[in-house]
Amino acid sequence: MTNNKFGHVPLSILDLATIREDFNEADAFQNSKSLVQFAEKTGFHRYWVAEHHGIAGVASSATAVLIGFLAGHTEKIRVGSGGVMLPNHSPLIIAEQFGTLTTMYPGRIDLGLGRAPGTDFKTARALRRDLHETVEAFPNSVMELGNYFSDEGNNGIVAIPGRGLHVPLYLLGSSTYSAKLAAKFGLPFAFASHFAPDELENALELYRSRFEPSDVLDEPYAMVTVSTIISDTVEDANFLATSGYLSFLNLTRGAPTPLPKPVSDMDQRWSEYEKHALQHQLKYSFIGDQTKVKKELQQFMAVHQPDELIVASNIYDPALKQKSYQLLFDIWQ
């Protein structure tokens, strides 16, 4: 089992290239560039961006392109997808994209894979893949993708670049499905508890108990994603957190928006039902000053024992977002 001391567990960042209220996509990419450079300088382990489509506050839809941009502005930090939604794509296309990235930035590119479309049904149809068949065929698509990175290729089909590069694969999930599949394939597994807290315990237990050693891993490697917002005072952090609350609220109401500015009157903006539902969904959001967040994270780590912690942080002001990550890293050290 993992050592409970923070410093023994790698600390990483998940980013959605957030589009903010009153700003645009170009601003989002520049903020991501600044954040990944900060992450590298500070000592974070890896930096992942996630594929979403048609969501007003998220600019990371062309995930491989964005990874190339971020890797090109850094020198050593691992950069990857958290994740690419494989049912949206041909495995060969993804193999060529990530083969290209790995050739350009050797030893630094991760390929995390999810099986949800990362969007609404109508947009998923526009991505031109058969929704039902591709989700059911996910295990075969993962195997096919892995074959393209092998020395032999896949049934006589070769990814160039890609073949022989053995790009590391990670399976992502918010349920037990991918946990069981990652265990069967002997791959690292990352659980999205920052928005899907209910199955965290079950998923980790299934992954660890069913894990089959592979050429990739001798033993399970469990990564868990949480949210943190840290400021000088608990009050400041709670204020900053309202941007994420509003963003989630708008999404659940079917009207996603760019990330709103923080507000001081949340009780005027959500119903009691919405408030409790949202707070449950964001159960693993650690919000407060360093003392409060350190205590809560120690409890979380002791219970779930992740091999790596990935952190998302939905803060409107990029400078305060970096400050929050700096305060988190200081806790970690």
Phi and psi restraints in degrees (value plus and minus 20) as a CYANA .aco file:
   2 THR   PHI     -85.6   -45.6
   2 THR   PSI     122.7   162.7
   3 ASN   PHI     -84.9   -44.9
   3 ASN   PSI     115.9   155.9
   4 ASN   PHI     -91.1   -51.1
   4 ASN   PSI     -40.6    -0.6
   5 LYS   PHI     -85.8   -45.8
   5 LYS   PSI     112.9   152.9
   6 PHE   PHI     -73.7   -33.7
   6 PHE   PSI     -66.8   -26.8
   7 GLY   PHI     -79.6   -39.6
   7 GLY   PSI     -38.9     1.1
   8 HIS   PHI    -106.7   -66.7
   8 HIS   PSI     -24.8    15.2
   9 VAL   PHI    -133.9   -93.9
   9 VAL   PSI     102.7   142.7
  10 PRO   PHI     -78.5   -38.5
  10 PRO   PSI     124.1   164.1
  11 LEU   PHI    -138.8   -98.8
  11 LEU   PSI     106.6   146.6
  12 SER   PHI    -151.7  -111.7
  12 SER   PSI     151.5   191.5
  13 ILE   PHI    -143.1  -103.1
  13 ILE   PSI     117.3   157.3
  14 LEU   PHI    -129.3   -89.3
  14 LEU   PSI     109.8   149.8
  15 ASP   PHI    -149.3  -109.3
  15 ASP   PSI     123.1   163.1
  16 LEU   PHI    -132.0   -92.0
  16 LEU   PSI      -6.1    33.9
  17 ALA   PHI      28.0    68.0
  17 ALA   PSI      44.0    84.0
  18 THR   PHI     -86.6   -46.6
  18 THR   PSI     108.1   148.1
  19 ILE   PHI    -109.9   -69.9
  19 ILE   PSI     104.5   144.5
  20 ARG   PHI    -118.7   -78.7
  20 ARG   PSI     132.4   172.4
  21 GLU   PHI     -71.8   -31.8
  21 GLU   PSI     111.7   151.7
  22 ASP   PHI      56.7    96.7
  22 ASP   PSI     -14.3    25.7
  23 PHE   PHI    -149.6  -109.6
  23 PHE   PSI     156.9   196.9
  24 ASN   PHI    -148.2  -108.2
  24 ASN   PSI    -192.1  -152.1
  25 GLU   PHI     -84.7   -44.7
  25 GLU   PSI     -57.4   -17.4
  26 ALA   PHI     -80.6   -40.6
  26 ALA   PSI     -60.1   -20.1
  27 ASP   PHI     -82.9   -42.9
  27 ASP   PSI     -60.8   -20.8
  28 ALA   PHI     -80.9   -40.9
  28 ALA   PSI     -63.0   -23.0
  29 PHE   PHI     -87.4   -47.4
  29 PHE   PSI     -58.5   -18.5
  30 GLN   PHI     -85.9   -45.9
  30 GLN   PSI     -58.2   -18.2
  31 ASN   PHI     -85.8   -45.8
  31 ASN   PSI     -58.6   -18.6
  32 SER   PHI     -86.0   -46.0
  32 SER   PSI     -59.4   -19.4
  33 LYS   PHI     -81.2   -41.2
  33 LYS   PSI     -65.7   -25.7
  34 SER   PHI     -83.1   -43.1
  34 SER   PSI     -59.0   -19.0
  35 LEU   PHI     -90.3   -50.3
  35 LEU   PSI     -61.1   -21.1
  36 VAL   PHI     -88.2   -48.2
  36 VAL   PSI     -54.4   -14.4
  37 GLN   PHI     -86.8   -46.8
  37 GLN   PSI     -60.6   -20.6
  38 PHE   PHI     -81.2   -41.2
  38 PHE   PSI     -64.8   -24.8
  39 ALA   PHI     -80.5   -40.5
  39 ALA   PSI     -62.1   -22.1
  40 GLU   PHI     -84.8   -44.8
  40 GLU   PSI     -67.0   -27.0
  41 LYS   PHI     -83.4   -43.4
  41 LYS   PSI     -56.8   -16.8
  42 THR   PHI     -96.4   -56.4
  42 THR   PSI     -54.4   -14.4
  43 GLY   PHI      98.4   138.4
  43 GLY   PSI      -3.9    36.1
  44 PHE   PHI     -85.1   -45.1
  44 PHE   PSI     131.2   171.2
  45 HIS   PHI     -96.6   -56.6
  45 HIS   PSI     -69.2   -29.2
  46 ARG   PHI    -167.7  -127.7
  46 ARG   PSI     146.3   186.3
  47 TYR   PHI    -156.7  -116.7
  47 TYR   PSI      93.3   133.3
  48 TRP   PHI    -132.2   -92.2
  48 TRP   PSI     126.5   166.5
  49 VAL   PHI    -140.8  -100.8
  49 VAL   PSI     131.5   171.5
  50 ALA   PHI    -136.5   -96.5
  50 ALA   PSI     121.1   161.1
  51 GLU   PHI     -98.1   -58.1
  51 GLU   PSI     101.5   141.5
  52 HIS   PHI    -158.1  -118.1
  52 HIS   PSI     136.6   176.6
  53 HIS   PHI    -153.7  -113.7
  53 HIS   PSI     118.8   158.8
  54 GLY   PHI      49.3    89.3
  54 GLY   PSI       0.7    40.7
  55 ILE   PHI    -127.5   -87.5
  55 ILE   PSI     102.8   142.8
  56 ALA   PHI     -78.5   -38.5
  56 ALA   PSI     -46.4    -6.4
  57 GLY   PHI    -120.8   -80.8
  57 GLY   PSI     -12.2    27.8
  58 VAL   PHI    -146.6  -106.6
  58 VAL   PSI     103.3   143.3
  59 ALA   PHI    -127.1   -87.1
  59 ALA   PSI     -10.1    29.9
  60 SER   PHI    -115.1   -75.1
  60 SER   PSI      14.2    54.2
  61 SER   PHI     -88.3   -48.3
  61 SER   PSI     -62.4   -22.4
  62 ALA   PHI    -109.7   -69.7
  62 ALA   PSI      52.7    92.7
  63 THR   PHI     -79.7   -39.7
  63 THR   PSI     -65.5   -25.5
  64 ALA   PHI     -83.9   -43.9
  64 ALA   PSI     -57.5   -17.5
  65 VAL   PHI     -84.5   -44.5
  65 VAL   PSI     -63.7   -23.7
  66 LEU   PHI     -85.8   -45.8
  66 LEU   PSI     -58.7   -18.7
  67 ILE   PHI     -80.4   -40.4
  67 ILE   PSI     -61.1   -21.1
  68 GLY   PHI     -82.2   -42.2
  68 GLY   PSI     -60.8   -20.8
  69 PHE   PHI     -82.5   -42.5
  69 PHE   PSI     -65.6   -25.6
  70 LEU   PHI     -90.4   -50.4
  70 LEU   PSI     -61.3   -21.3
  71 ALA   PHI     -85.0   -45.0
  71 ALA   PSI     -53.5   -13.5
  72 GLY   PHI     -90.9   -50.9
  72 GLY   PSI     -37.3     2.7
  73 HIS   PHI    -126.3   -86.3
  73 HIS   PSI      -6.7    33.3
  74 THR   PHI    -154.9  -114.9
  74 THR   PSI     155.1   195.1
  75 GLU   PHI    -143.3  -103.3
  75 GLU   PSI     -50.1   -10.1
  76 LYS   PHI    -157.9  -117.9
  76 LYS   PSI     -44.4    -4.4
  77 ILE   PHI     -85.5   -45.5
  77 ILE   PSI     123.2   163.2
  78 ARG   PHI     -91.5   -51.5
  78 ARG   PSI     116.1   156.1
  79 VAL   PHI    -147.9  -107.9
  79 VAL   PSI     117.3   157.3
  80 GLY   PHI    -186.6  -146.6
  80 GLY   PSI    -187.1  -147.1
  81 SER   PHI    -125.6   -85.6
  81 SER   PSI     113.2   153.2
  82 GLY   PHI    -150.3  -110.3
  82 GLY   PSI      36.7    76.7
  83 GLY   PHI    -162.8  -122.8
  83 GLY   PSI    -192.2  -152.2
  84 VAL   PHI    -102.0   -62.0
  84 VAL   PSI     111.1   151.1
  85 MET   PHI    -107.1   -67.1
  85 MET   PSI      74.7   114.7
  86 LEU   PHI     -78.4   -38.4
  86 LEU   PSI     -56.2   -16.2
  87 PRO   PHI     -80.7   -40.7
  87 PRO   PSI     -35.9     4.1
  88 ASN   PHI    -100.8   -60.8
  88 ASN   PSI     -28.7    11.3
  89 HIS   PHI    -157.0  -117.0
  89 HIS   PSI     138.1   178.1
  90 SER   PHI     -92.6   -52.6
  90 SER   PSI     110.2   150.2
  91 PRO   PHI     -74.8   -34.8
  91 PRO   PSI     -54.4   -14.4
  92 LEU   PHI     -84.4   -44.4
  92 LEU   PSI     -61.3   -21.3
  93 ILE   PHI     -81.1   -41.1
  93 ILE   PSI     -64.5   -24.5
  94 ILE   PHI     -84.4   -44.4
  94 ILE   PSI     -58.9   -18.9
  95 ALA   PHI     -81.7   -41.7
  95 ALA   PSI     -62.5   -22.5
  96 GLU   PHI     -88.1   -48.1
  96 GLU   PSI     -60.8   -20.8
  97 GLN   PHI     -82.4   -42.4
  97 GLN   PSI     -69.5   -29.5
  98 PHE   PHI     -99.2   -59.2
  98 PHE   PSI     -42.2    -2.2
  99 GLY   PHI     -86.4   -46.4
  99 GLY   PSI     -59.6   -19.6
 100 THR   PHI     -84.4   -44.4
 100 THR   PSI     -66.7   -26.7
 101 LEU   PHI     -80.8   -40.8
 101 LEU   PSI     -62.6   -22.6
 102 THR   PHI     -88.2   -48.2
 102 THR   PSI     -53.8   -13.8
 103 THR   PHI     -87.6   -47.6
 103 THR   PSI     -58.3   -18.3
 104 MET   PHI     -93.3   -53.3
 104 MET   PSI     -57.7   -17.7
 105 TYR   PHI    -149.1  -109.1
 105 TYR   PSI      48.5    88.5
 106 PRO   PHI     -79.3   -39.3
 106 PRO   PSI     118.6   158.6
 107 GLY   PHI      55.4    95.4
 107 GLY   PSI      -9.8    30.2
 108 ARG   PHI    -145.0  -105.0
 108 ARG   PSI     -26.9    13.1
 109 ILE   PHI    -124.7   -84.7
 109 ILE   PSI     108.8   148.8
 110 ASP   PHI    -130.0   -90.0
 110 ASP   PSI     126.9   166.9
 111 LEU   PHI    -142.4  -102.4
 111 LEU   PSI      73.5   113.5
 112 GLY   PHI    -107.1   -67.1
 112 GLY   PSI     118.1   158.1
 113 LEU   PHI    -142.8  -102.8
 113 LEU   PSI     113.4   153.4
 114 GLY   PHI    -140.5  -100.5
 114 GLY   PSI     144.9   184.9
 115 ARG   PHI    -134.7   -94.7
 115 ARG   PSI     -19.9    20.1
 116 ALA   PHI    -103.5   -63.5
 116 ALA   PSI     139.3   179.3
 117 PRO   PHI     -93.7   -53.7
 117 PRO   PSI     -40.9    -0.9
 118 GLY   PHI      53.2    93.2
 118 GLY   PSI       6.4    46.4
 119 THR   PHI    -187.5  -147.5
 119 THR   PSI    -193.7  -153.7
 120 ASP   PHI    -104.0   -64.0
 120 ASP   PSI     149.3   189.3
 121 PHE   PHI     -81.7   -41.7
 121 PHE   PSI     -63.9   -23.9
 122 LYS   PHI     -82.7   -42.7
 122 LYS   PSI     -64.0   -24.0
 123 THR   PHI     -88.0   -48.0
 123 THR   PSI     -57.1   -17.1
 124 ALA   PHI     -80.7   -40.7
 124 ALA   PSI     -58.9   -18.9
 125 ARG   PHI     -82.7   -42.7
 125 ARG   PSI     -57.4   -17.4
 126 ALA   PHI     -88.6   -48.6
 126 ALA   PSI     -38.3     1.7
 127 LEU   PHI     -95.2   -55.2
 127 LEU   PSI     -25.3    14.7
 128 ARG   PHI      47.6    87.6
 128 ARG   PSI      14.8    54.8
 129 ARG   PHI    -140.1  -100.1
 129 ARG   PSI     130.9   170.9
 130 ASP   PHI     -93.6   -53.6
 130 ASP   PSI      90.4   130.4
 131 LEU   PHI     -81.0   -41.0
 131 LEU   PSI     -66.7   -26.7
 132 HIS   PHI     -91.8   -51.8
 132 HIS   PSI     -66.4   -26.4
 133 GLU   PHI     -84.2   -44.2
 133 GLU   PSI     -61.8   -21.8
 134 THR   PHI     -89.7   -49.7
 134 THR   PSI     -57.1   -17.1
 135 VAL   PHI     -86.3   -46.3
 135 VAL   PSI     -62.6   -22.6
 136 GLU   PHI     -88.0   -48.0
 136 GLU   PSI     -48.9    -8.9
 137 ALA   PHI    -109.6   -69.6
 137 ALA   PSI     -10.9    29.1
 138 PHE   PHI     -72.8   -32.8
 138 PHE   PSI     -68.4   -28.4
 139 PRO   PHI     -78.2   -38.2
 139 PRO   PSI     -60.2   -20.2
 140 ASN   PHI     -86.3   -46.3
 140 ASN   PSI     -56.3   -16.3
 141 SER   PHI     -86.9   -46.9
 141 SER   PSI     -58.5   -18.5
 142 VAL   PHI     -82.8   -42.8
 142 VAL   PSI     -64.5   -24.5
 143 MET   PHI     -83.4   -43.4
 143 MET   PSI     -63.4   -23.4
 144 GLU   PHI     -80.5   -40.5
 144 GLU   PSI     -64.7   -24.7
 145 LEU   PHI     -81.3   -41.3
 145 LEU   PSI     -65.6   -25.6
 146 GLY   PHI     -80.0   -40.0
 146 GLY   PSI     -57.3   -17.3
 147 ASN   PHI     -83.6   -43.6
 147 ASN   PSI     -56.3   -16.3
 148 TYR   PHI     -83.0   -43.0
 148 TYR   PSI     -47.0    -7.0
 149 PHE   PHI    -108.7   -68.7
 149 PHE   PSI     -24.4    15.6
 150 SER   PHI     -98.6   -58.6
 150 SER   PSI     153.9   193.9
 151 ASP   PHI     -91.0   -51.0
 151 ASP   PSI     -43.0    -3.0
 152 GLU   PHI    -115.2   -75.2
 152 GLU   PSI     -41.2    -1.2
 153 GLY   PHI      64.9   104.9
 153 GLY   PSI    -181.7  -141.7
 154 ASN   PHI    -148.0  -108.0
 154 ASN   PSI      82.7   122.7
 155 ASN   PHI      32.2    72.2
 155 ASN   PSI      24.3    64.3
 156 GLY   PHI      64.3   104.3
 156 GLY   PSI     -23.4    16.6
 157 ILE   PHI    -119.6   -79.6
 157 ILE   PSI     113.2   153.2
 158 VAL   PHI    -141.0  -101.0
 158 VAL   PSI     112.7   152.7
 159 ALA   PHI    -110.2   -70.2
 159 ALA   PSI     100.4   140.4
 160 ILE   PHI    -148.2  -108.2
 160 ILE   PSI      91.4   131.4
 161 PRO   PHI     -91.9   -51.9
 161 PRO   PSI     138.6   178.6
 162 GLY   PHI     130.0   170.0
 162 GLY   PSI     -71.7   -31.7
 163 ARG   PHI     -78.5   -38.5
 163 ARG   PSI     111.6   151.6
 164 GLY   PHI      59.9    99.9
 164 GLY   PSI     -17.7    22.3
 165 LEU   PHI    -108.8   -68.8
 165 LEU   PSI     -38.4     1.6
 166 HIS   PHI      30.0    70.0
 166 HIS   PSI      28.4    68.4
 167 VAL   PHI     -78.9   -38.9
 167 VAL   PSI     108.3   148.3
 168 PRO   PHI     -87.1   -47.1
 168 PRO   PSI     110.0   150.0
 169 LEU   PHI    -122.2   -82.2
 169 LEU   PSI     124.5   164.5
 170 TYR   PHI    -152.5  -112.5
 170 TYR   PSI     118.0   158.0
 171 LEU   PHI    -119.8   -79.8
 171 LEU   PSI     113.7   153.7
 172 LEU   PHI    -131.0   -91.0
 172 LEU   PSI     130.6   170.6
 173 GLY   PHI    -183.5  -143.5
 173 GLY   PSI     141.1   181.1
 174 SER   PHI    -144.8  -104.8
 174 SER   PSI      -4.4    35.6
 175 SER   PHI    -164.1  -124.1
 175 SER   PSI    -190.9  -150.9
 176 THR   PHI    -104.6   -64.6
 176 THR   PSI     -31.8     8.2
 177 TYR   PHI     -79.1   -39.1
 177 TYR   PSI     -75.8   -35.8
 178 SER   PHI     -89.9   -49.9
 178 SER   PSI     -45.6    -5.6
 179 ALA   PHI     -82.0   -42.0
 179 ALA   PSI     -65.2   -25.2
 180 LYS   PHI     -88.1   -48.1
 180 LYS   PSI     -58.1   -18.1
 181 LEU   PHI     -89.2   -49.2
 181 LEU   PSI     -61.9   -21.9
 182 ALA   PHI     -81.5   -41.5
 182 ALA   PSI     -58.9   -18.9
 183 ALA   PHI     -83.6   -43.6
 183 ALA   PSI     -63.0   -23.0
 184 LYS   PHI     -86.0   -46.0
 184 LYS   PSI     -59.8   -19.8
 185 PHE   PHI    -105.2   -65.2
 185 PHE   PSI     -28.3    11.7
 186 GLY   PHI      47.0    87.0
 186 GLY   PSI      21.2    61.2
 187 LEU   PHI    -131.2   -91.2
 187 LEU   PSI     138.3   178.3
 188 PRO   PHI     -82.7   -42.7
 188 PRO   PSI     130.2   170.2
 189 PHE   PHI    -149.5  -109.5
 189 PHE   PSI     113.5   153.5
 190 ALA   PHI    -140.9  -100.9
 190 ALA   PSI     106.6   146.6
 191 PHE   PHI    -126.2   -86.2
 191 PHE   PSI     115.5   155.5
 192 ALA   PHI    -110.8   -70.8
 192 ALA   PSI      46.9    86.9
 193 SER   PHI     -96.0   -56.0
 193 SER   PSI     -27.6    12.4
 194 HIS   PHI     -89.9   -49.9
 194 HIS   PSI     -38.5     1.5
 195 PHE   PHI    -153.5  -113.5
 195 PHE   PSI     -24.8    15.2
 196 ALA   PHI    -156.0  -116.0
 196 ALA   PSI      54.0    94.0
 197 PRO   PHI     -94.7   -54.7
 197 PRO   PSI     -43.9    -3.9
 198 ASP   PHI     -83.9   -43.9
 198 ASP   PSI     -55.2   -15.2
 199 GLU   PHI    -120.4   -80.4
 199 GLU   PSI     -11.5    28.5
 200 LEU   PHI     -76.0   -36.0
 200 LEU   PSI     -72.5   -32.5
 201 GLU   PHI     -81.9   -41.9
 201 GLU   PSI     -66.2   -26.2
 202 ASN   PHI     -82.7   -42.7
 202 ASN   PSI     -63.5   -23.5
 203 ALA   PHI     -82.6   -42.6
 203 ALA   PSI     -65.1   -25.1
 204 LEU   PHI     -86.0   -46.0
 204 LEU   PSI     -59.6   -19.6
 205 GLU   PHI     -84.6   -44.6
 205 GLU   PSI     -64.3   -24.3
 206 LEU   PHI     -84.6   -44.6
 206 LEU   PSI     -64.6   -24.6
 207 TYR   PHI     -80.4   -40.4
 207 TYR   PSI     -67.3   -27.3
 208 ARG   PHI     -90.9   -50.9
 208 ARG   PSI     -59.0   -19.0
 209 SER   PHI     -96.1   -56.1
 209 SER   PSI     -47.6    -7.6
 210 ARG   PHI    -121.9   -81.9
 210 ARG   PSI     -18.4    21.6
 211 PHE   PHI     -79.8   -39.8
 211 PHE   PSI     111.8   151.8
 212 GLU   PHI    -132.7   -92.7
 212 GLU   PSI     100.7   140.7
 213 PRO   PHI     -75.7   -35.7
 213 PRO   PSI     127.9   167.9
 214 SER   PHI    -158.9  -118.9
 214 SER   PSI    -198.0  -158.0
 215 ASP   PHI     -85.0   -45.0
 215 ASP   PSI     -39.4     0.6
 216 VAL   PHI    -107.0   -67.0
 216 VAL   PSI     -66.9   -26.9
 217 LEU   PHI    -155.8  -115.8
 217 LEU   PSI     120.3   160.3
 218 ASP   PHI    -105.7   -65.7
 218 ASP   PSI     -48.8    -8.8
 219 GLU   PHI    -163.2  -123.2
 219 GLU   PSI     142.2   182.2
 220 PRO   PHI     -81.6   -41.6
 220 PRO   PSI     128.6   168.6
 221 TYR   PHI    -151.0  -111.0
 221 TYR   PSI      83.5   123.5
 222 ALA   PHI    -123.2   -83.2
 222 ALA   PSI     103.9   143.9
 223 MET   PHI    -131.7   -91.7
 223 MET   PSI     121.1   161.1
 224 VAL   PHI    -150.0  -110.0
 224 VAL   PSI     115.3   155.3
 225 THR   PHI    -122.8   -82.8
 225 THR   PSI     111.0   151.0
 226 VAL   PHI    -150.9  -110.9
 226 VAL   PSI     153.8   193.8
 227 SER   PHI    -131.5   -91.5
 227 SER   PSI     123.3   163.3
 228 THR   PHI    -155.5  -115.5
 228 THR   PSI     123.4   163.4
 229 ILE   PHI    -157.1  -117.1
 229 ILE   PSI      92.2   132.2
 230 ILE   PHI    -141.9  -101.9
 230 ILE   PSI     113.9   153.9
 231 SER   PHI    -160.3  -120.3
 231 SER   PSI    -193.9  -153.9
 232 ASP   PHI     -87.4   -47.4
 232 ASP   PSI     -51.6   -11.6
 233 THR   PHI    -152.0  -112.0
 233 THR   PSI     139.1   179.1
 234 VAL   PHI     -80.7   -40.7
 234 VAL   PSI     -59.3   -19.3
 235 GLU   PHI     -82.6   -42.6
 235 GLU   PSI     -64.4   -24.4
 236 ASP   PHI     -80.9   -40.9
 236 ASP   PSI     -65.0   -25.0
 237 ALA   PHI     -83.3   -43.3
 237 ALA   PSI     -62.3   -22.3
 238 ASN   PHI     -82.2   -42.2
 238 ASN   PSI     -56.6   -16.6
 239 PHE   PHI     -85.3   -45.3
 239 PHE   PSI     -66.8   -26.8
 240 LEU   PHI     -81.8   -41.8
 240 LEU   PSI     -53.0   -13.0
 241 ALA   PHI     -86.8   -46.8
 241 ALA   PSI     -39.7     0.3
 242 THR   PHI     -85.5   -45.5
 242 THR   PSI     -45.0    -5.0
 243 SER   PHI     -80.1   -40.1
 243 SER   PSI     -67.1   -27.1
 244 GLY   PHI     -86.1   -46.1
 244 GLY   PSI     -59.0   -19.0
 245 TYR   PHI     -79.3   -39.3
 245 TYR   PSI     -67.6   -27.6
 246 LEU   PHI     -83.9   -43.9
 246 LEU   PSI     -59.2   -19.2
 247 SER   PHI     -82.9   -42.9
 247 SER   PSI     -66.6   -26.6
 248 PHE   PHI     -82.3   -42.3
 248 PHE   PSI     -62.6   -22.6
 249 LEU   PHI     -80.7   -40.7
 249 LEU   PSI     -67.3   -27.3
 250 ASN   PHI     -82.6   -42.6
 250 ASN   PSI     -58.5   -18.5
 251 LEU   PHI     -85.0   -45.0
 251 LEU   PSI     -65.1   -25.1
 252 THR   PHI     -88.6   -48.6
 252 THR   PSI     -43.4    -3.4
 253 ARG   PHI    -105.1   -65.1
 253 ARG   PSI     -19.4    20.6
 254 GLY   PHI      61.1   101.1
 254 GLY   PSI      -2.4    37.6
 255 ALA   PHI    -156.2  -116.2
 255 ALA   PSI      47.6    87.6
 256 PRO   PHI     -81.9   -41.9
 256 PRO   PSI     125.7   165.7
 257 THR   PHI    -152.4  -112.4
 257 THR   PSI     145.0   185.0
 258 PRO   PHI     -75.9   -35.9
 258 PRO   PSI     139.4   179.4
 259 LEU   PHI     -80.2   -40.2
 259 LEU   PSI      98.5   138.5
 260 PRO   PHI     -92.7   -52.7
 260 PRO   PSI     138.7   178.7
 261 LYS   PHI     -86.3   -46.3
 261 LYS   PSI     131.0   171.0
 262 PRO   PHI     -86.1   -46.1
 262 PRO   PSI     133.3   173.3
 263 VAL   PHI    -152.2  -112.2
 263 VAL   PSI     140.8   180.8
 264 SER   PHI    -123.6   -83.6
 264 SER   PSI     -16.2    23.8
 265 ASP   PHI    -148.1  -108.1
 265 ASP   PSI      30.2    70.2
 266 MET   PHI     -77.4   -37.4
 266 MET   PSI     -55.3   -15.3
 267 ASP   PHI     -83.8   -43.8
 267 ASP   PSI     -38.6     1.4
 268 GLN   PHI    -104.2   -64.2
 268 GLN   PSI     -28.7    11.3
 269 ARG   PHI    -133.2   -93.2
 269 ARG   PSI     -36.0     4.0
 270 TRP   PHI    -151.6  -111.6
 270 TRP   PSI     133.3   173.3
 271 SER   PHI     -99.7   -59.7
 271 SER   PSI     146.7   186.7
 272 GLU   PHI     -80.4   -40.4
 272 GLU   PSI     -59.7   -19.7
 273 TYR   PHI     -82.6   -42.6
 273 TYR   PSI     -66.8   -26.8
 274 GLU   PHI     -82.4   -42.4
 274 GLU   PSI     -60.0   -20.0
 275 LYS   PHI     -80.9   -40.9
 275 LYS   PSI     -68.8   -28.8
 276 HIS   PHI     -88.7   -48.7
 276 HIS   PSI     -58.8   -18.8
 277 ALA   PHI     -83.9   -43.9
 277 ALA   PSI     -62.9   -22.9
 278 LEU   PHI     -88.1   -48.1
 278 LEU   PSI     -62.6   -22.6
 279 GLN   PHI     -85.1   -45.1
 279 GLN   PSI     -52.1   -12.1
 280 HIS   PHI     -88.9   -48.9
 280 HIS   PSI     -66.6   -26.6
 281 GLN   PHI     -81.7   -41.7
 281 GLN   PSI     -52.3   -12.3
 282 LEU   PHI    -120.7   -80.7
 282 LEU   PSI      13.3    53.3
 283 LYS   PHI     -74.2   -34.2
 283 LYS   PSI     -58.7   -18.7
 284 TYR   PHI    -118.1   -78.1
 284 TYR   PSI      25.0    65.0
 285 SER   PHI    -126.0   -86.0
 285 SER   PSI     101.1   141.1
 286 PHE   PHI    -124.3   -84.3
 286 PHE   PSI      89.0   129.0
 287 ILE   PHI    -145.0  -105.0
 287 ILE   PSI     107.5   147.5
 288 GLY   PHI     136.3   176.3
 288 GLY   PSI    -181.7  -141.7
 289 ASP   PHI    -104.1   -64.1
 289 ASP   PSI     158.6   198.6
 290 GLN   PHI     -80.7   -40.7
 290 GLN   PSI     -59.9   -19.9
 291 THR   PHI     -82.2   -42.2
 291 THR   PSI     -67.2   -27.2
 292 LYS   PHI     -85.5   -45.5
 292 LYS   PSI     -68.1   -28.1
 293 VAL   PHI     -87.4   -47.4
 293 VAL   PSI     -58.4   -18.4
 294 LYS   PHI     -79.9   -39.9
 294 LYS   PSI     -65.7   -25.7
 295 LYS   PHI     -82.4   -42.4
 295 LYS   PSI     -64.6   -24.6
 296 GLU   PHI     -88.8   -48.8
 296 GLU   PSI     -58.4   -18.4
 297 LEU   PHI     -88.9   -48.9
 297 LEU   PSI     -55.9   -15.9
 298 GLN   PHI     -80.9   -40.9
 298 GLN   PSI     -61.7   -21.7
 299 GLN   PHI     -84.3   -44.3
 299 GLN   PSI     -64.2   -24.2
 300 PHE   PHI     -81.3   -41.3
 300 PHE   PSI     -66.2   -26.2
 301 MET   PHI     -85.2   -45.2
 301 MET   PSI     -58.2   -18.2
 302 ALA   PHI     -85.0   -45.0
 302 ALA   PSI     -57.5   -17.5
 303 VAL   PHI     -95.2   -55.2
 303 VAL   PSI     -67.6   -27.6
 304 HIS   PHI    -119.8   -79.8
 304 HIS   PSI     -37.8     2.2
 305 GLN   PHI      30.9    70.9
 305 GLN   PSI      27.9    67.9
 306 PRO   PHI     -87.6   -47.6
 306 PRO   PSI     131.5   171.5
 307 ASP   PHI    -101.8   -61.8
 307 ASP   PSI     -36.3     3.7
 308 GLU   PHI    -176.9  -136.9
 308 GLU   PSI     122.5   162.5
 309 LEU   PHI    -131.9   -91.9
 309 LEU   PSI     106.4   146.4
 310 ILE   PHI    -128.4   -88.4
 310 ILE   PSI     114.8   154.8
 311 VAL   PHI    -144.1  -104.1
 311 VAL   PSI     109.4   149.4
 312 ALA   PHI    -125.3   -85.3
 312 ALA   PSI     130.0   170.0
 313 SER   PHI    -166.1  -126.1
 313 SER   PSI      87.5   127.5
 314 ASN   PHI    -113.4   -73.4
 314 ASN   PSI      62.6   102.6
 315 ILE   PHI    -141.4  -101.4
 315 ILE   PSI     114.2   154.2
 316 TYR   PHI     -85.8   -45.8
 316 TYR   PSI     -68.4   -28.4
 317 ASP   PHI    -102.8   -62.8
 317 ASP   PSI      98.5   138.5
 318 PRO   PHI     -78.7   -38.7
 318 PRO   PSI     -54.8   -14.8
 319 ALA   PHI     -87.5   -47.5
 319 ALA   PSI     -60.2   -20.2
 320 LEU   PHI     -92.6   -52.6
 320 LEU   PSI     -48.4    -8.4
 321 LYS   PHI     -85.9   -45.9
 321 LYS   PSI     -66.2   -26.2
 322 GLN   PHI     -82.5   -42.5
 322 GLN   PSI     -59.9   -19.9
 323 LYS   PHI     -81.3   -41.3
 323 LYS   PSI     -61.4   -21.4
 324 SER   PHI     -80.7   -40.7
 324 SER   PSI     -64.5   -24.5
 325 TYR   PHI     -86.4   -46.4
 325 TYR   PSI     -55.6   -15.6
 326 GLN   PHI     -84.1   -44.1
 326 GLN   PSI     -64.3   -24.3
 327 LEU   PHI     -83.2   -43.2
 327 LEU   PSI     -57.0   -17.0
 328 LEU   PHI     -85.1   -45.1
 328 LEU   PSI     -65.3   -25.3
 329 PHE   PHI     -83.4   -43.4
 329 PHE   PSI     -57.0   -17.0
 330 ASP   PHI     -83.1   -43.1
 330 ASP   PSI     -59.1   -19.1
 331 ILE   PHI     -79.4   -39.4
 331 ILE   PSI     -63.8   -23.8
 332 TRP   PHI     -83.2   -43.2
 332 TRP   PSI     -52.3   -12.3
